[in-house]
Amino acid sequence: MLSEFSTGKLAGTTHACIGQEADAAGIFSITEPEDVVFSNHRCHGHFLAYGGEPYRLAAELMGRATGLVGGRGGSQHIHWRNFYSNGIQGGIVPVAVGMALAEKVHATGRIALVFIGDGTLGEGTLYESLNMAALWKLPILFVLEDNGYAQTTPVGRNMAGTMSGRFTAFAIPVWERDTTDVLDIQSMTRETVHAVRSGAGPASLILHTYRFSAHSKGDDLRSPDELARIRKFDPLIVHGARLTTKECTKAESEISAIINDAFTRASADPFPVLSSEH
């Protein structure tokens, strides 16, 4: 996707989740299809792991009428089934809490999930949301993906205290792990989702991970040495070590074919028809 921007086929900006793929893959292997998901600006990996259609995503990124929201949402604002995303950090959390409240009121048995980053911890609306979720014992899982940077600012320069302390202050239980292993994340997610679905109230899942690409398309101030150091935590390498060379080659070939087909099909689709009628 990042390479497609350089060709001029895609407009706007994008925020890749390269290096963080294991988070969504592990989580969505445990949740139910009808659970409500609210993602953020780094939503593409979440969407694909959720089971979203690559073709519809590619069409949206290209601004085509066949895109997820008719080519009008772009990279950060997509919707498909019970999956939603928005680029406003912090602003997505009260919406997700409202969704969880609706599921509780209607006794659907579904839970809500909201993905936030370490940078979101600086937004005041997050804490109002945590308070309400805990007070009303809402069925919501707060997933904090800590990749160490709020855009280009290291966590150590913008955050006092601990990440877990943000949640325990509201008596929200925390599951926390420094891992890029999809099976490790899957196992921990099973515990957190069970706790939330049992009716005990909200829970939080803190995953310390790594972002290999820039915050967006080019705003990266990290040194080459740091980038080289974190590459060994690539979740594809970690899990790929469990597979044979033949299995890895087959998977890469199949995925490449799907993605190439998605962008090829989308590039031939029409743009939305703009109208002045109301």
C-alpha positions as CSV (number, residue, x, y, z in Angstrom):
1,M,0.0,0.0,0.0
2,L,2.8,2.4,0.9
3,S,4.4,1.8,-2.6
4,E,1.1,2.6,-4.3
5,F,1.1,6.1,-2.8
6,S,4.4,6.9,-4.7
7,T,2.7,6.0,-8.0
8,G,0.0,8.7,-7.5
9,K,-2.8,6.2,-7.6
10,L,-3.8,6.9,-4.0
11,A,-4.6,10.2,-2.5
12,G,-4.4,11.7,1.0
13,T,-2.3,10.0,3.6
14,T,-2.0,6.6,5.2
15,H,-0.7,5.0,8.4
16,A,0.7,1.5,8.0
17,C,0.7,-1.1,10.8
18,I,3.7,-3.0,9.5
19,G,5.3,-4.7,12.5
20,Q,2.0,-4.7,14.5
21,E,0.1,-7.3,12.4
22,A,0.2,-10.0,15.2
23,D,-2.0,-7.8,17.4
24,A,-5.1,-7.8,15.2
25,A,-4.6,-11.3,13.9
26,G,-4.5,-12.8,17.4
27,I,-7.4,-10.7,18.7
28,F,-9.8,-11.4,15.8
29,S,-9.1,-15.1,16.0
30,I,-10.9,-15.0,19.4
31,T,-13.7,-12.4,19.0
32,E,-17.1,-13.1,17.5
33,P,-18.1,-11.8,14.0
34,E,-20.9,-9.7,15.5
35,D,-18.8,-8.0,18.1
36,V,-18.4,-4.3,17.5
37,V,-15.0,-2.9,16.6
38,F,-13.8,0.7,16.6
39,S,-10.4,1.2,15.0
40,N,-8.2,4.3,14.5
41,H,-6.0,5.9,11.9
42,R,-3.9,2.7,11.6
43,C,-6.9,0.7,10.7
44,H,-6.0,-1.3,7.6
45,G,-4.4,-4.2,9.4
46,H,-7.3,-4.3,11.8
47,F,-9.7,-4.4,8.9
48,L,-8.1,-7.2,7.0
49,A,-7.6,-9.3,10.2
50,Y,-11.3,-8.7,11.0
51,G,-12.1,-10.4,7.7
52,G,-12.6,-7.3,5.5
53,E,-12.4,-7.5,1.7
54,P,-9.1,-6.3,0.3
55,Y,-10.7,-5.2,-2.9
56,R,-13.2,-2.9,-1.2
57,L,-10.4,-1.4,0.9
58,A,-8.2,-0.8,-2.2
59,A,-11.1,0.9,-3.9
60,E,-11.7,3.2,-0.9
61,L,-8.0,4.1,-0.8
62,M,-8.2,5.0,-4.5
63,G,-11.4,7.1,-4.0
64,R,-13.5,4.8,-6.1
65,A,-17.3,4.5,-5.9
66,T,-17.0,0.8,-5.1
67,G,-15.0,1.5,-1.9
68,L,-16.1,0.7,1.6
69,V,-17.8,4.1,2.0
70,G,-18.2,5.0,-1.6
71,G,-14.7,6.4,-2.0
72,R,-15.4,9.3,0.4
73,G,-13.7,8.1,3.6
74,G,-10.2,7.5,2.3
75,S,-7.6,5.8,4.4
76,Q,-8.8,6.6,8.0
77,H,-12.6,6.6,7.9
78,I,-14.0,3.2,6.9
79,H,-17.0,1.1,7.8
80,W,-17.8,-2.5,7.0
81,R,-20.3,-4.6,8.9
82,N,-19.6,-4.0,12.6
83,F,-16.2,-2.4,11.9
84,Y,-15.7,1.3,12.2
85,S,-12.7,3.6,12.1
86,N,-11.8,7.3,12.6
87,G,-8.6,9.2,12.7
88,I,-9.4,11.3,15.7
89,Q,-7.4,10.0,18.6
90,G,-9.3,9.9,21.8
91,G,-12.5,10.9,20.0
92,I,-13.1,7.4,19.0
93,V,-13.2,6.1,22.6
94,P,-16.5,7.7,23.8
95,V,-18.2,6.5,20.6
96,A,-17.0,2.9,21.3
97,V,-18.2,3.2,24.9
98,G,-21.6,4.3,23.6
99,M,-21.7,1.2,21.4
100,A,-20.9,-1.0,24.4
101,L,-23.7,0.7,26.3
102,A,-26.1,-0.1,23.5
103,E,-25.1,-3.8,23.5
104,K,-25.6,-4.0,27.2
105,V,-29.0,-2.3,27.1
106,H,-30.2,-4.6,24.4
107,A,-28.6,-7.7,26.1
108,T,-27.1,-8.9,22.8
109,G,-24.2,-10.7,24.4
110,R,-21.8,-8.8,22.1
111,I,-18.8,-6.9,23.3
112,A,-17.2,-3.8,21.9
113,L,-13.5,-3.3,21.2
114,V,-11.6,-0.1,20.7
115,F,-8.0,0.2,19.5
116,I,-6.0,3.1,20.8
117,G,-2.3,4.0,20.7
118,D,0.1,5.2,23.3
119,G,-0.4,8.7,22.0
120,T,-4.1,8.5,22.9
121,L,-3.2,8.4,26.6
122,G,-2.7,12.2,26.4
123,E,-6.4,12.8,25.5
124,G,-8.7,13.8,28.4
125,T,-11.8,12.3,26.8
126,L,-10.2,8.9,27.2
127,Y,-10.4,9.1,31.0
128,E,-14.0,10.3,31.0
129,S,-14.8,7.2,28.9
130,L,-12.9,4.8,31.1
131,N,-14.8,6.2,34.1
132,M,-18.2,5.6,32.5
133,A,-17.3,2.2,31.2
134,A,-16.2,1.1,34.6
135,L,-19.0,2.7,36.5
136,W,-21.7,1.1,34.3
137,K,-19.8,-2.2,33.9
138,L,-19.9,-2.0,30.1
139,P,-18.8,-4.9,27.9
140,I,-15.8,-3.2,26.2
141,L,-12.2,-4.2,25.7
142,F,-9.7,-1.4,25.4
143,V,-6.8,-2.5,23.3
144,L,-3.7,-0.3,23.7
145,E,-1.1,-0.9,21.0
146,D,2.0,0.8,22.4
147,N,4.5,1.1,19.6
148,G,6.7,3.5,21.6
149,Y,5.9,6.7,19.7
150,A,3.2,9.3,19.6
151,Q,3.8,10.3,15.9
152,T,7.5,11.1,16.4
153,T,7.7,11.7,20.1
154,P,9.0,8.8,22.2
155,V,6.8,7.6,25.1
156,G,9.5,8.5,27.6
157,R,9.2,12.2,26.7
158,N,5.5,12.6,26.8
159,M,4.1,10.3,29.5
160,A,4.5,10.1,33.3
161,G,3.5,7.1,35.3
162,T,2.6,3.8,33.8
163,M,0.2,2.7,31.0
164,S,-1.4,0.1,33.2
165,G,-2.0,2.7,35.9
166,R,-4.3,4.6,33.5
167,F,-6.7,1.7,33.6
168,T,-6.3,0.4,37.2
169,A,-7.1,3.9,38.4
170,F,-10.7,3.1,37.3
171,A,-10.5,-0.5,38.6
172,I,-10.3,-1.8,35.1
173,P,-8.3,-5.1,35.0
174,V,-5.2,-5.1,32.8
175,W,-3.6,-7.8,30.7
176,E,-0.2,-6.6,29.5
177,R,2.5,-8.2,27.4
178,D,5.6,-7.2,25.5
179,T,5.3,-9.5,22.5
180,T,4.9,-9.8,18.7
181,D,4.0,-13.5,18.9
182,V,0.5,-14.0,17.4
183,L,-0.1,-17.2,19.5
184,D,0.9,-15.4,22.7
185,I,-1.5,-12.6,21.9
186,Q,-4.2,-15.1,21.0
187,S,-3.9,-16.8,24.3
188,M,-4.0,-13.6,26.3
189,T,-6.9,-12.3,24.3
190,R,-8.9,-15.4,25.1
191,E,-8.7,-14.5,28.8
192,T,-9.6,-10.8,28.4
193,V,-12.5,-11.5,26.0
194,H,-13.9,-14.1,28.4
195,A,-13.7,-11.6,31.3
196,V,-15.6,-8.9,29.3
197,R,-18.2,-11.3,27.9
198,S,-18.9,-12.7,31.4
199,G,-20.5,-9.4,32.4
200,A,-17.7,-8.4,34.8
201,G,-17.3,-5.0,33.0
202,P,-14.5,-3.6,30.9
203,A,-11.0,-4.9,30.6
204,S,-7.8,-3.6,29.0
205,L,-5.2,-5.3,26.8
206,I,-1.9,-3.6,26.6
207,L,0.4,-4.8,23.8
208,H,3.9,-3.4,23.6
209,T,4.8,-3.7,19.9
210,Y,6.8,-2.1,17.2
211,R,6.0,0.1,14.2
212,F,8.5,-0.5,11.4
213,S,7.3,2.2,9.0
214,A,7.0,6.0,9.6
215,H,4.0,7.4,11.5
216,S,2.5,8.3,8.2
217,K,4.3,8.2,4.8
218,G,7.6,9.9,5.7
219,D,7.7,11.5,9.2
220,D,10.2,9.2,10.9
221,L,13.0,10.6,13.0
222,R,14.3,7.2,14.3
223,S,17.9,6.3,13.7
224,P,18.8,3.5,11.3
225,D,20.3,1.6,14.2
226,E,17.0,1.6,16.1
227,L,15.1,0.5,13.0
228,A,17.5,-2.4,12.5
229,R,17.3,-3.4,16.1
230,I,13.5,-3.7,16.2
231,R,13.3,-5.7,12.9
232,K,14.1,-8.9,14.7
233,F,10.7,-8.6,16.4
234,D,8.9,-8.8,13.1
235,P,5.8,-10.9,13.8
236,L,6.0,-12.6,10.4
237,I,9.5,-13.8,11.3
238,V,8.4,-14.9,14.8
239,H,5.5,-16.9,13.6
240,G,7.1,-17.8,10.3
241,A,9.7,-19.8,12.2
242,R,6.9,-22.3,13.0
243,L,6.3,-22.9,9.3
244,T,8.2,-24.8,6.6
245,T,9.8,-22.9,3.8
246,K,7.2,-24.3,1.5
247,E,4.3,-23.2,3.7
248,C,5.8,-19.6,3.9
249,T,6.3,-19.4,0.1
250,K,2.7,-20.6,-0.5
251,A,1.2,-18.1,1.9
252,E,3.2,-15.2,0.5
253,S,2.2,-16.2,-3.1
254,E,-1.5,-16.4,-2.2
255,I,-1.5,-13.2,-0.4
256,S,0.4,-11.3,-3.1
257,A,-2.1,-12.5,-5.7
258,I,-5.1,-11.4,-3.6
259,I,-3.6,-7.9,-3.0
260,N,-2.5,-7.4,-6.6
261,D,-5.9,-8.4,-7.8
262,A,-7.6,-6.0,-5.4
263,F,-5.7,-3.0,-6.6
264,T,-6.0,-4.0,-10.3
265,R,-9.7,-4.4,-10.0
266,A,-10.1,-1.2,-8.0
267,S,-8.1,0.9,-10.5
268,A,-10.6,0.1,-13.2
269,D,-13.6,1.2,-11.1
270,P,-15.4,4.6,-11.5
271,F,-15.0,7.5,-9.2
272,P,-18.1,8.7,-7.3
273,V,-20.5,10.9,-9.1
274,L,-20.7,14.3,-7.4
275,S,-24.0,16.1,-7.2
276,S,-25.1,19.5,-6.0
277,E,-28.6,18.2,-5.3
278,H,-29.6,17.9,-1.6
